[in-house]
Amino acid sequence: MVKHKMRKSFPEIIKGLPEADIPVDGVSAYISQGDLHQILFMEFENDIEIPEHSHGAQWGIVVTGEIELTVDGKKKLYKKGDKYFIPDGTIHSAKIKAGYSDITFFDEASRYKKKKVSKQSISIENIDHIVLTVKNIQRTCNFYAEALGMNVIEFGKGRKALYFGKQKINLHEYRKEFEPKAVGAAPGTTDICLITETPISILISHLEKTGIDIIDGPVERMGAIGKINSIYFRDPDGNLVEVSNYESPNNGGEPCNLLWKSL
């Protein structure tokens, strides 16, 4: 089989059209769809022989290469700039040379179907980090380390983050943020929920000893994979922090249907 490296026969505005579903290796075709007809912009990378067949009327003009058409028993070679016409219902066949392209009008709206575009499966596994914009980075580090036992780490050029589990909270100083940043980045605009295996009763006792006011809870809420028991308090910038225990996690790790029904 002869293959030909195709030059660009058609501009991008043509290649932006829906692609025709033609299950032949080395054939590309783009459909301009009308109510009663189709216009195809076709390119052939390989030598191809098309056996005898018939369909509605077809008119075409050769853009590059050559095609040998046999129409109603009469054979003719067409080259660049030549036009051809195949009447409705006429038996015909073709021998197409690699590198051939043409523009073809079919007098029927459903000669070819549009190729189905396969959708790539997207799957997000977890949150890696979020960013808090704060007035005072050191004060924030001290608060989360004392209240929730987070580890303060440094990275980059003197940047700081709060590390816990398999994720972290990066810290930006207000009006000295790193780019890119959220459009409305400001202290006190975040609401987060953190999961702990420490019993809530022990956490409440700990927070009370450190002088942190609990503003709500313990109260039952719905987490990502099941029911949670939560308490709420605020950090030094006024961000709302929810800390929770799972009551009976969904072992499959799938979102709880009740959660989506409530949204």
N, C-alpha and C positions, 0 to 999 in steps of 0.2 A: 504494500500500500504506500503510495507516494504522499508525503506530507509537505505542506508549504507553510512557511512562517508568514502569517498574514500581516500585511501593512494595514494601517487604519483606513479601511474603506469608508467608514462612516464616522461623523463627529460625535462628541459626547451627548449632544441633544438627542441623537438617534439611539445611542446605546443606553440612554436613560429610560427608553420605552420598555414595557413588559417584554420579557423574553418568551419566545414560542417554545412549546414543549415538543421538540423534534428528537426522538430517541435514536439519533444517528451520530456516531462519534465524529467529532471535527466539524459539526455544523452549528452555527450560531445564527439566530434569526430574531428580529425585534419587530413587535406587532404595533401597528397603528390601527386601532379598531374603530370601524364605523358601524352604523346600525344595520347596513345591508352588505357590507364588504369588509375585507381586511387588506392592508398593505403591509408586506413583509420586506424588511431589509435583511438580506441573507448573505452569509459568508461561509465559505467551504475551505477547510484546511487540508482535506484529503481528496484523493481521486474517489469518486463515488459513481456507482451505476444505479439508476432508479428504474425498476422494472415497469412493465406496462401497467397503466392504471388510468382512471378518468375521474373527473370532478367538474365543478362549475367552471365557467370561462376564466381564463387566466391570461393576463398581459404582463410583459416584463421588459426591462431594459438592462443590458449587461453593463456593470460598472467596471469590473476588472476580470481578466481571464477569459476562458471560453467554455462553451457548453454545446454539446452535439444533441440536438433534439430530433426525435423521430415522432412525427405527428401524423396520425392516420396513414402510416406506412411510408411517409416521405421524410427523408433524413436531411438535416441542414445544420451547418456549423455557425454558431453566433459568437462574435467577439465584442470587445469593448465598444460601447456606443450603439450596438445593434439592438433592435427591438424585435420581440416575438409575440405571437398571439396563438392561444390554444382555445378553440371554440368549446362551448359547453358540451360535456359528455363525450368528447373525442378521446379515443385511446391514444396514449402517448407514452414515451419512455425517454430517458436522458442519460448521457454520459458526461459527467462534470469533472473538469480538471482542477486539481488542487490550486488554490489561489483565486478561485472564482468568487465573484460577488455580484448580486443584482438587486434591483428593486422590483418587486412583484405585486401586482394587483390581482386579488382573488374576488370574483363576483359572488361571494358567499360569506356570510358573517362568522361562520363557525368552522372554517377550513382547519384552523389550528387552535388548540387551547393554549392559554397562558401557562407558563411553567409555574408550579407552586414554589413559593419561596420558603425554604426551610428555616425555621426559627431556632436560633441557637438557644440551648437550655442555659438559663442563668440561675445560679444558686449561691446565695450569700450564706456563709457559715456562722459568722459571729461578728461582734463589734470588736475592733482592735483597740481603738482609743477614741475619746472625745476630747474637746477642748473647752476649758473654762477660762473666761476672761475675768480677771480679778483685780482689785485695787492694790493689793499687797501680796506678792507671791510668797514671801516667807511666812506671813501670818496664815495664809491658806495651807501651806505645807505643815505648819505646826498643828493646825486644827485637825486636819484629816489624819495625821499621824497619831495624835493623842486620842481622838474620838473613835477612829475606826481601824487603827493599827496599820494604815497604809505606809508603804515604803517610799521615801523621797529619793528619787534618782536624778542624776544629771546626764544630759546628752547634748550633742551639738556644741555650739559655742555658748556654754553657760546656761543653757535652757534647763528647766526643771519639770518633772512630772511626778505624779502619784501612781505608784505601781501596786497592783493587787491581782491575785489570781493569774490569769493569762492576758490581762489587758491593763491599760493605763489611762490616766487623765493628764493630758498636756496642759500646761498653764501659760496663759498670755497675760501680760500686764496691760491694764486698760490704757488705751491711747498710745501704747508702744507695741501693738500686736505685730506678729509675724504675718507676712503675706504668703498665700492668700488667706483671707479670714472671712467669717460670716459677715453678711452685710450689716446686721444690727448687733454686732458683738458688743456686749456691755455686762458689767457685773450684775448679778441678781436676776438673770434672765433664763436660768437653767433649772430644769426639774428632772431629777434622775432617780432611778430605783436600783438599789444594790441588794444582792442576795448574800446572806450569811448563813453558816451552819451553827453559829453561836446562838443559843436560845435567846429569843427576844427578851425574856425576863432578865437575863444576865446583862444584855446590852442596855436595857433601861436603867438598871442599877449603876452600870458603869458611866453612862451619860449624866446621870444625876450627880454622881461624885465629881465629875469634871465641870459641873455648872452649866451644862447644855440643856436648854428647855425643850421638852417634847411638846409639840403643838397639836398632835393628834395620835391616837392609837393607844394600845394595840387595836387594830381593826382589820377585818377580812377584806381582801381585795382579790382581783383576778390577775395573775401573772401570765407570762408567755406560754407556760406549759401546765398551768394548774392554779389552784387557790394558794394564796399567800397570806401570811399574818404580818402586818406592817405597822411601823411607827414612823412619824414624820418630825423633822426638825430642820433648822436653817443653819447654813454655814455663815462665816463672817460677812459675806457679800449679799446675803439674803437669798441665795439659791435654795430651793426646796430639795431636801435629801430624804428619800424614803428608803428605809432598810427593812428587809423582810426575810422571814423563814417560809420555805415551801411546806405546806401541810402534807400533800400527797402528790409528788411530781408525776407527771405523765412519763412513764418509762420509755415510751416510744420517741419522746422528744418532739412530738408534733404539736403545733399550736392548739390550744383548747378550743373546741367549737363554740363554747359558751362565750368566749372572749369576742370572737368575730360577730356573733349574733347580737352582742350588746353595743357594737360600734355603730 
